[in-house]
Amino acid sequence: MRAGFSQRIPAGIVKTVLIAAALLIGAAIAVFGILILSDLATLKKLCTVETKGVVSELRKETRALSHGESTTYCPTFTYEYDGKEYTYSSRIGSSSPEFSEGEELVIMVDPNKPDRIYVPKESSGWGLGIALTVIGCCLFAVGAVGLIFILRARRRRLQEPENADQ
């Protein structure tokens, strides 16, 4: 048997590490969700010119998972602005197709950078941002509650000797 591996890790250290992990991971996930929402809001604000577009392609991306497969549908939009045709492949996909090939839709274009667009009908980005923010905040809250319990228990332990002497 190796030295050091036969000892158990104290429960207090395990709790502290789990709480720290919940706080850090929760904060990171929430910040990531907030950044997604912020980017989408900025994009929506910058893209002020309405034009007609079409879903020129619907890419189906399949990934192998340990328990099966995961399929994501990512649309490619074609639109015209100022007499020039543009194509934009969305980086955000969804597990079920939000669009169909050939579908016509409204596309909002940034007049200062026409290759930057906002598609009002594309909702998966908003859903992802909201979900990550909520999940991250919940995980952070669990860590914060755990931290409060640990600090209260520590304070009680520190006050016990004072009460025992009286």
Stockholm file with secondary structure:
# STOCKHOLM 1.0

chainA/1-166         MRAGFSQRIPAGIVKTVLIAAALLIGAAIAVFGILILSDLATLKKLCTVETKGVVSELRKETRALSHGESTTYCPTFTYEYDGKEYTYSSRIGSSSPEFSEGEELVIMVDPNKPDRIYVPKESSGWGLGIALTVIGCCLFAVGAVGLIFILRARRRRLQEPENADQ
#=GR chainA/1-166 SS CCTTSSSCCCHHHHHHHHHHHHHHHHHHHHHHHHHHHHHHHHHHHHCCEEEEEEEEEEEEEEEEETTEEEEEEEEEEEEEETTEEEEEECSCCBSSCSSCTTCEEEEEEETTEEEEEECTTCCHHHHHHHHHHHHHHHHHHHHHHHHHHHHHHHHHHHHHHHHHHC
#=GC SS_cons         CCTTSSSCCCHHHHHHHHHHHHHHHHHHHHHHHHHHHHHHHHHHHHCCEEEEEEEEEEEEEEEEETTEEEEEEEEEEEEEETTEEEEEECSCCBSSCSSCTTCEEEEEEETTEEEEEECTTCCHHHHHHHHHHHHHHHHHHHHHHHHHHHHHHHHHHHHHHHHHHC
//
